[in-house]
Amino acid sequence: MNSLTLRGVLAEIAALQGQRVDRVLALDPWTLRLDVASSGVVVSAHPRHPTLFVEPLLPASPISSVPFPQHLAPQLERSRLVEARQAGLDRVA
């Protein structure tokens, strides 16, 4: 993802700031979906394909056999999305 695309995605996420994270789903060993209001914020830390995007809230089948997302989900659920930012034109959010 280039820096200008990331800036656009972060603008979409900014509309969700202050909303509570209702549910956290592990979509694969590298990817989480944070369900916030009527949108899902998908965050992937895959080494080859890291990504961040907002999608409409659709049914998803979580996987349950991945330890890290299982540990992280209870820590994130019921939290609030406070901020998503980018430093300058960096490609990191």
C-alpha positions, 0 to 999 in steps of 0.5 A: 500500500502506498502512502497516499492510499494509506492516507485515504484509508485512515480518513475512512477510519477517522470517521469511526474514532470514538466508537467501541470495538464490539467484536474481534475476529481472527480471519487467518493467522495474520489478520484480525477484523475489528467490528466497529459500529457498522464497519469492520476494520481489517488489519493484517500483519502478514510479512508479505502482504500487510494491509489495512482497510475498512469493509461493510460488516458482513458475516465472517467465519472466525478461525479458532485455532490461532493462539495470538488472535485468541489472546488479543481479542479479549484485550481489544473487545469493548475498547474504543478506537481512539486514533489511527494516524500516519506520520507524514507520508510514511507507509506505516499507520 
